Amino acid sequence: MTTTQTPTAAANTTDACGEACAPGAGLDVADAERAAAVFKALADPVRLRLFTRIAGCDGQTCVCDIQDVGVSQPTVSHHLRKLREAGLIDCERRGTWVYYWAVPGGLEALDGVLSIGR
């Protein structure tokens, strides 16, 4: 015999839960997409290392000073491009070298996520 729950019973279960079971507001769609893009960019260990090295310096750093992360130069360039596309870093070419810096507020997209439960 199959038992089905009537709509009245389902409504009573929700009412019994009360405010304590109600979900929080969460992120809106745009904020969730932005935070996911930043998390995705930082989810790779090489990109995370590159970002922390760039963000940890005062001002700008030359690409020649951050290439020793255990991967080839073309792979470093790929990861730096992904960080730029995520809005976490920016760069400027000066002659043969490229200088990188962390974008102020680049991590603000994560504020809504990281503040949950604090």
Legacy VTK file of the C-alpha trace (Angstrom):
# vtk DataFile Version 3.0
C-alpha trace
ASCII
DATASET POLYDATA
POINTS 118 float
0.000 0.000 0.000
1.409 3.377 -1.040
0.975 6.302 1.296
0.708 9.787 -0.138
0.978 13.002 1.750
-1.924 15.369 1.298
-1.288 19.069 0.647
-2.813 19.859 4.038
-0.319 17.597 5.797
2.604 19.156 3.907
1.442 22.650 4.866
1.111 21.607 8.503
4.682 20.234 8.466
6.001 23.566 7.169
3.983 25.488 9.749
5.288 23.219 12.505
8.852 24.047 11.476
8.368 27.736 12.061
11.021 30.421 11.723
13.839 28.171 12.980
13.735 26.054 9.822
13.345 28.912 7.348
16.279 29.263 4.941
18.307 32.449 4.867
18.024 34.947 2.054
21.134 33.617 0.295
22.719 35.241 -2.724
20.813 36.596 -5.689
21.577 35.121 -9.109
24.078 37.792 -10.188
26.029 37.663 -6.907
26.078 33.852 -6.977
27.399 33.808 -10.548
30.114 36.359 -9.728
31.174 34.485 -6.574
31.233 31.192 -8.480
33.478 32.719 -11.155
35.929 33.928 -8.506
35.867 30.579 -6.685
36.434 28.796 -10.002
39.414 31.018 -10.801
40.952 30.386 -7.377
40.100 26.668 -7.269
43.227 25.709 -9.205
46.293 25.438 -6.918
48.594 27.114 -9.465
46.213 30.047 -9.905
45.791 30.352 -6.155
49.573 30.462 -5.713
49.941 33.030 -8.503
47.151 35.198 -7.092
48.526 35.157 -3.544
51.999 36.048 -4.806
50.646 38.962 -6.837
48.224 40.147 -4.141
50.899 39.817 -1.462
53.300 42.288 -3.009
53.188 46.045 -2.568
52.101 47.531 -5.868
53.036 45.631 -9.007
55.172 42.606 -9.683
56.941 41.562 -12.873
55.954 38.273 -14.467
59.625 37.286 -14.336
59.368 37.211 -10.517
56.312 34.941 -10.284
56.925 32.233 -12.883
58.479 29.669 -10.551
55.260 27.872 -9.564
56.147 24.447 -10.928
54.599 24.709 -14.391
55.838 25.866 -17.796
55.765 29.504 -18.904
52.848 28.994 -21.332
50.857 27.386 -18.508
51.639 30.339 -16.226
50.371 32.681 -18.963
47.175 30.648 -19.256
46.538 30.815 -15.507
47.276 34.548 -15.381
44.764 35.070 -18.195
42.113 33.170 -16.212
42.790 35.356 -13.163
42.455 38.484 -15.340
39.198 37.218 -16.834
37.833 36.682 -13.316
38.646 40.301 -12.450
41.166 39.390 -9.763
44.308 40.823 -11.366
45.237 43.266 -14.094
48.425 43.881 -16.016
50.434 46.286 -18.103
53.149 45.533 -20.658
56.375 47.521 -20.357
58.784 46.597 -23.092
59.320 42.845 -22.995
57.959 42.399 -19.451
54.416 42.338 -18.123
53.635 43.727 -14.669
50.699 42.400 -12.631
48.748 43.719 -9.659
45.700 42.615 -7.700
42.522 44.478 -8.580
41.236 46.362 -5.529
37.930 44.799 -4.534
38.480 41.728 -6.706
37.549 39.440 -3.831
34.464 41.420 -2.780
32.273 38.973 -4.695
33.097 36.420 -2.005
32.000 38.626 0.900
28.393 37.421 0.760
29.480 33.804 0.846
32.248 34.083 3.430
30.086 36.066 5.860
27.498 33.269 6.173
27.541 31.705 9.607
29.751 34.341 11.204
LINES 1 119
118 0 1 2 3 4 5 6 7 8 9 10 11 12 13 14 15 16 17 18 19 20 21 22 23 24 25 26 27 28 29 30 31 32 33 34 35 36 37 38 39 40 41 42 43 44 45 46 47 48 49 50 51 52 53 54 55 56 57 58 59 60 61 62 63 64 65 66 67 68 69 70 71 72 73 74 75 76 77 78 79 80 81 82 83 84 85 86 87 88 89 90 91 92 93 94 95 96 97 98 99 100 101 102 103 104 105 106 107 108 109 110 111 112 113 114 115 116 117
